[in-house]
Structure formats: structure tokens, C-alpha cells
Amino acid sequence: MAVTRLQRKEKKLKTRASKRQKTLKRFNKKPTIKNVDIEELKKSFGTNKSKSDSTKASGKKETSEDKTTDKKAGAESKKEE
């Protein structure tokens, strides 16, 4: 009797092996290590936080004040005409 292989079984075995190889590659992959200055990062976070807090507070006040002054200026110009 001759030895024959089933096509479906062969395809299944190949996909199983390729899947196993891909998962092993994914788990064994190491991220690239970058030289990072920790002190510089800490400083940048401190400055960004203080800047964002001040811009948020002043930004909200400016927009509300600008709207009210624009309305008043528009009303005054209409009265003058």
C-alpha cells in the first residue's frame, strides 16, 4: 500500500505550525531600548502641567469676558447710530 497524505490534513498542519511560529515570534520580541533622560522628562511634565492649568483658567475667563465686551460694544455702536 502506498503512503498518501490528505490535502486537508496537510493544510491544517501547515497553518497550525505557522500560527505557532508567529505567536512565538510575538512573545519573544523585545522592545527597542532608548536612552531617555529621566530628569528632563520630569521637568517637562512639571512645566506642561503648570502651563495647562494657567491656560485653562485664563482661557475660560478670557472667552467669557470677550463675549460680554463684544456684546456691549455692539449694543453701544447701535445706540450711537
C-alpha positions as YAML, in Angstrom:
chain: A
units: angstrom
residues:
- id: 1
  name: MET
  ca: [0.00, 0.00, 0.00]
- id: 2
  name: ALA
  ca: [1.30, 3.44, -0.94]
- id: 3
  name: VAL
  ca: [1.56, 6.19, 1.63]
- id: 4
  name: THR
  ca: [-0.66, 9.14, 0.79]
- id: 5
  name: ARG
  ca: [-1.32, 12.32, 2.69]
- id: 6
  name: LEU
  ca: [-4.65, 14.00, 2.84]
- id: 7
  name: GLN
  ca: [-4.69, 17.54, 1.49]
- id: 8
  name: ARG
  ca: [-6.91, 18.93, 4.23]
- id: 9
  name: LYS
  ca: [-4.75, 17.44, 6.96]
- id: 10
  name: GLU
  ca: [-1.60, 18.83, 5.36]
- id: 11
  name: LYS
  ca: [-3.11, 22.31, 5.13]
- id: 12
  name: LYS
  ca: [-4.26, 22.13, 8.74]
- id: 13
  name: LEU
  ca: [-0.81, 21.10, 9.95]
- id: 14
  name: LYS
  ca: [0.89, 23.90, 7.99]
- id: 15
  name: THR
  ca: [-1.45, 26.56, 9.34]
- id: 16
  name: ARG
  ca: [-1.03, 25.24, 12.88]
- id: 17
  name: ALA
  ca: [2.77, 25.39, 12.56]
- id: 18
  name: SER
  ca: [2.77, 28.88, 11.07]
- id: 19
  name: LYS
  ca: [0.41, 30.09, 13.81]
- id: 20
  name: ARG
  ca: [2.72, 28.63, 16.46]
- id: 21
  name: GLN
  ca: [5.76, 30.33, 14.88]
- id: 22
  name: LYS
  ca: [4.01, 33.69, 14.74]
- id: 23
  name: THR
  ca: [2.98, 33.53, 18.40]
- id: 24
  name: LEU
  ca: [6.50, 32.56, 19.46]
- id: 25
  name: LYS
  ca: [7.96, 35.46, 17.49]
- id: 26
  name: ARG
  ca: [5.44, 37.83, 19.03]
- id: 27
  name: PHE
  ca: [6.17, 36.69, 22.60]
- id: 28
  name: ASN
  ca: [9.95, 36.67, 22.15]
- id: 29
  name: LYS
  ca: [10.10, 40.13, 20.60]
- id: 30
  name: LYS
  ca: [11.83, 42.71, 22.79]
- id: 31
  name: PRO
  ca: [11.14, 46.44, 22.52]
- id: 32
  name: THR
  ca: [13.95, 48.75, 21.48]
- id: 33
  name: ILE
  ca: [15.66, 50.43, 24.39]
- id: 34
  name: LYS
  ca: [16.04, 54.18, 24.04]
- id: 35
  name: ASN
  ca: [18.33, 56.44, 26.04]
- id: 36
  name: VAL
  ca: [15.97, 58.69, 27.97]
- id: 37
  name: ASP
  ca: [16.92, 61.49, 30.35]
- id: 38
  name: ILE
  ca: [14.57, 60.99, 33.29]
- id: 39
  name: GLU
  ca: [15.26, 64.36, 34.91]
- id: 40
  name: GLU
  ca: [14.42, 66.19, 31.68]
- id: 41
  name: LEU
  ca: [11.15, 64.29, 31.42]
- id: 42
  name: LYS
  ca: [10.22, 65.19, 34.98]
- id: 43
  name: LYS
  ca: [10.90, 68.87, 34.27]
- id: 44
  name: SER
  ca: [8.83, 68.81, 31.10]
- id: 45
  name: PHE
  ca: [5.86, 67.27, 32.91]
- id: 46
  name: GLY
  ca: [6.07, 69.91, 35.62]
- id: 47
  name: THR
  ca: [6.15, 72.79, 33.13]
- id: 48
  name: ASN
  ca: [3.37, 71.35, 30.96]
- id: 49
  name: LYS
  ca: [1.10, 70.88, 33.94]
- id: 50
  name: SER
  ca: [1.54, 74.42, 35.19]
- id: 51
  name: LYS
  ca: [1.10, 75.87, 31.68]
- id: 52
  name: SER
  ca: [-2.02, 73.85, 31.00]
- id: 53
  name: ASP
  ca: [-3.58, 74.85, 34.33]
- id: 54
  name: SER
  ca: [-2.95, 78.55, 33.76]
- id: 55
  name: THR
  ca: [-4.19, 78.48, 30.15]
- id: 56
  name: LYS
  ca: [-7.33, 76.61, 31.08]
- id: 57
  name: ALA
  ca: [-8.24, 79.07, 33.82]
- id: 58
  name: SER
  ca: [-7.33, 82.19, 31.86]
- id: 59
  name: GLY
  ca: [-8.77, 80.78, 28.63]
- id: 60
  name: LYS
  ca: [-12.22, 80.33, 30.12]
- id: 61
  name: LYS
  ca: [-12.23, 83.80, 31.67]
- id: 62
  name: GLU
  ca: [-10.99, 85.47, 28.52]
- id: 63
  name: THR
  ca: [-13.63, 83.87, 26.34]
- id: 64
  name: SER
  ca: [-16.49, 84.83, 28.65]
- id: 65
  name: GLU
  ca: [-15.16, 88.39, 29.08]
- id: 66
  name: ASP
  ca: [-14.59, 88.75, 25.35]
- id: 67
  name: LYS
  ca: [-18.16, 87.72, 24.62]
- id: 68
  name: THR
  ca: [-19.63, 90.18, 27.09]
- id: 69
  name: THR
  ca: [-17.43, 93.06, 25.90]
- id: 70
  name: ASP
  ca: [-18.26, 92.27, 22.27]
- id: 71
  name: LYS
  ca: [-21.98, 92.35, 23.05]
- id: 72
  name: LYS
  ca: [-21.65, 95.64, 24.93]
- id: 73
  name: ALA
  ca: [-19.57, 97.18, 22.16]
- id: 74
  name: GLY
  ca: [-22.12, 96.07, 19.56]
- id: 75
  name: ALA
  ca: [-25.02, 97.48, 21.59]
- id: 76
  name: GLU
  ca: [-23.20, 100.81, 22.12]
- id: 77
  name: SER
  ca: [-22.43, 101.16, 18.44]
- id: 78
  name: LYS
  ca: [-26.09, 100.59, 17.58]
- id: 79
  name: LYS
  ca: [-27.20, 103.22, 20.11]
- id: 80
  name: GLU
  ca: [-24.78, 105.78, 18.65]
- id: 81
  name: GLU
  ca: [-26.21, 105.35, 15.17]
...
